[in-house]
Amino acid sequence: MADDLVVDLRGRRMETLDDFWDAVSVPCGLPAWFGRNIEAWRDTIQVRGISDLIDRHDAVVVHVDRVGLFSRRNREARALRETFAGRGSRLVVHQPAPEAGRDPSGDETRQAPD
């Protein structure tokens, strides 16, 4: 059985790549000098040698919600997703749980007036 480092970021909204770097820094043991860019992340999870914590595991599995950064089809989001293409990493994008006051389609629910 593989020894994976599982980083569960569900419930944490990330709008930008900086939000993503902030979210993974501590749970992935990223050093203060980590480059906070796509190429540095690719090296960290594919090539290794940057995070001792990641290096002690067979794979890194990051769980996120399909909101914010991960709901958009932009160049940065696509490039970030592509870094998880190797066998030593996996990005799992989940449909977010419905918020209170919203139906599962994401539309706000409204109550009839009294």
Summary of the structure (lengths in Angstrom):
residues: 114
radius of gyration: 16.5
end to end distance: 57.2
largest distance: 62.5
contacts: 270
relative contact order: 0.19
helix: 32%
strand: 18%
